Amino acid sequence: MRWDRATPDERWLDAPPRELAEWSLELNSGRFRMILEDLAALPEEPGILVEGTPLLPGLVAPHLASPGHAAWLVPSPRFAADRLRERPPLSGFVASSDPERASRQRIARERFFAAAVTKGVRELGLPLVRVDGSRDLDATVAAVEEKLAPGLARRASDLHSVPWYNSRVEP
């Protein structure tokens, strides 16, 4: 994987944002297998909640018992950019020869990454919650709960017959 061998300048200054997003998608695909291995070691009851960028729609969908057992929160480009600007510089940005440009590249990469996740969610008919700052935390939680309500209701009514994932699929 080129990402592992790249210097901070090669990662954040030399590569175009679309390529950076492709690298991220590839890295997260590899990390997903580790998540499956970890989940396989956990008991199915009382249930498991998993979050993180490696949970890409196309990777997760085959493992869902139903689409209502997952939801993706995807930030709007503006919201993501604002949150990234609020963060202190990450070590890769500081180590690059142009931290300001590297930060802009990171923001651009996030737009491509979010677009890829949104496309996957829509193509697979999976629940999506857009995060754009128009809702407070409680309202965002309520939106996620609404998307997950059918799956949670089924899970609550019969914990044994409706696992959160399709256990017939090997990690």
N, C-alpha and C positions, 0 to 999 in steps of 0.2 A: 504494500500500500504506500503510495507516494506520500500521503499525509505524515506517516510516521517518520519518514526520512527527510522531510522538508524542513528547511530553516524557517524562522519566523518571517523573513522577507519573502521566501518562496511561497509560504502559506498565505500571507495576508496582503502582499503587494504584487507579486508576479502573476498569480492565478486570477482569472476573471471570476466575478461573484457566482456566475452559474456553475463554473467548475468547482468552486468552493462548496456550493450546495450539493453537487453530485458527490463530492468526497464525503460530506457529512451524511448523506443518505447511505452511502456504502459503509461507512464506519458504524452507523446505527444498525444496519442490517446484521453486521457481525456481532454487535453487542446484544441484539435481540435473542440470539441463540443462548447466550449466557443467562438471560432473564428466564427463558423457558426452562433451562436446567435448574435454576434456583426455585422456580415455581413448582417444578415436579417434586421437589423435596418437601414442600409444605402440605399440610392437610387441607382438604377441600372445604372443611367446615371450620369456622362459621362463614367463611368467604374470604376473598382476597381482593384488595384494591391495589392496582399497579399503575404507576404514572412514570412518564419520562419520554424523552425524545426518541429513544430507540423503538418505541411502540408505533411503528409506521402502519397505516391502515392496511396495506397489502400484506404485511407480515402477520398482523393480528387477526384479520378477518377469518382465516381458515381455522383458527383456534377458538372462535366464539361459538357458544351454543346457540346464540341468537344475536342479531345486530343491536338489540337493546341492552346488551351487557357491556357496551363500551361507548365512550363519547370522546371526541377530540376537541380540545380548546385551542383555537388558532387565533393568534393576535392579528389585528389589522396592521398593515405596514407602518402606519403612523404610531400606533400604540407600541409596537415592537421597537421601533427606532427610539422613541422617547425613553423606554425602559433601558435599552442598551446604553444610551447616553448618560443615564443616571448612575450606572455602575462604574466603579473605579476601573481603570484600565487593567485588563488581564495581562498576565506575564508575557504572552505572545505579542501583544500589542506594544508593551513597553520595550521588549527586546527588539522589535523591528526598527528599522532605520527611519520610519515615518509613522509613528503611532497614530497620528490624526487620520492619515489616509487608510491605515490598517483598520481603524475603527469604522470608517465609511464603508470599507469593503465588507466588514462583518455585518453591518446593517443591511447592505445590499444582498449579501448571502442569505440573511434571514428572510428576506422577501421571497427569494427563489425557493427556499426550504418550505416556508409556510404555504406557498402556492402549490408545491408538490404534495404536501399533506392534504390540503384542501381538495385538490384534484382526486387524490386517492379516496378520500372520504366520500366525495360526491359520486364517483364511479361505482363504488361498492354499496352505496345507499346507507351509509353509516351516519350516526348522529354527529352533528357539528355545532359547537357553540363558538360564535365569534366574540372575541374579547377586544373591545375597542375603547374602553374607558367610560362608556356611556352608562354602565351599571356599576354599582358599588359591589364589594365582595359578597355581601349577602344575596344580592340579586343575581350575581354570577353563579353562586352556589345553587340557588333556586333553579336557574336555567339548566344547570347540569343535572340536578335531581329530576327535573321534568323529563329530560331526555332519557335518563336511566330508569325512570319510574316503572315502565312495563317489565323490564328485566328484573328490577329489585322486587317488584310485587310477586312475580313468578317464583323468584328465589325464596322469598319469605314464605310462600305457601307450600313449597315442597323442596326443602334443601337437598334431598337425596336424588331427585330425578332431574334436576336442572342445574348442573354445575355451571360455573361461570365460563368454563372453557369446554371445548370438545375433547374429552380425554382420549378419544380414539386417534388423535393426531399426535405422533411422536415429536419430541423436541428436536 
